[in-house]
Amino acid sequence: MTGLVRLGVASNRGERSTSSFGFQFFSSETHTHPYFGLGLAVEAARGLSINGAFDLTKTEYGSEKANASLLSVGLSYEF
């Protein structure tokens, strides 16, 4: 079993839609924030690992801010 530390940059897009007088209006903003995550990897066979991780970042739209998270499971093969 191996521990994983994940660092990177996330580009998050916030969208909003409103309607007024029978018309619908859409707007969006894209912001870039750092993200980090922690995970584990288990070797299933020679060179093949199953991994899982939990990543966190922030996102925003106008003055509204929120946290975004990702739980992921994947396979890695080393050759």
C-alpha positions in Angstrom: 0.0 0.0 0.0 1.3 3.4 -1.0 0.2 6.9 0.1 -0.5 9.5 -2.5 -0.3 13.3 -2.3 -1.8 15.2 -5.2 -1.1 18.9 -6.0 -2.2 20.8 -9.0 -4.3 23.6 -10.6 -8.0 23.4 -11.2 -9.9 25.5 -13.7 -13.5 25.8 -12.4 -16.5 27.2 -14.2 -19.5 28.7 -12.4 -22.7 29.2 -14.3 -25.9 31.1 -13.5 -29.2 31.3 -15.4 -32.0 33.8 -14.7 -35.3 34.5 -16.4 -37.0 37.9 -16.8 -40.0 39.0 -19.0 -40.1 35.5 -20.7 -36.4 35.6 -21.6 -33.8 33.4 -20.1 -30.2 34.7 -19.6 -27.1 32.7 -19.0 -23.7 33.8 -17.7 -20.6 32.0 -16.6 -17.2 32.7 -15.0 -14.0 30.6 -15.0 -11.5 30.8 -12.2 -8.3 29.0 -11.6 -7.4 27.7 -8.1 -4.9 25.3 -6.6 -6.1 21.9 -5.5 -4.7 19.2 -3.2 -5.7 15.7 -2.4 -4.7 12.6 -0.5 -5.1 9.0 -1.5 -4.0 5.4 -1.4 -2.7 3.0 -4.0 -2.7 -0.8 -3.7 -0.7 -3.1 -6.1 -3.1 -5.6 -7.6 -0.6 -7.3 -9.9 2.9 -6.6 -11.1 2.8 -3.1 -12.5 -0.9 -2.7 -12.0 -2.3 -0.6 -9.1 -5.7 0.4 -7.9 -5.9 3.8 -6.4 -8.4 6.1 -4.7 -8.1 9.7 -3.8 -10.0 12.7 -2.3 -9.3 16.1 -3.8 -10.3 19.6 -2.6 -10.4 23.0 -4.3 -12.4 26.2 -4.3 -14.7 27.8 -6.9 -16.4 31.1 -7.1 -19.0 33.0 -9.1 -19.2 36.7 -8.5 -19.2 37.2 -4.7 -20.3 33.6 -4.0 -17.6 31.1 -3.0 -17.8 27.4 -2.5 -15.7 24.4 -1.9 -15.5 21.6 -4.5 -14.4 18.1 -3.8 -13.7 15.0 -5.9 -13.6 11.3 -4.8 -11.9 9.2 -7.5 -11.0 5.6 -8.1 -8.6 4.5 -10.8 -6.1 2.1 -12.2 -2.4 2.8 -12.9 -0.1 0.6 -15.0 3.7 1.0 -14.9 5.7 -0.4 -17.7 
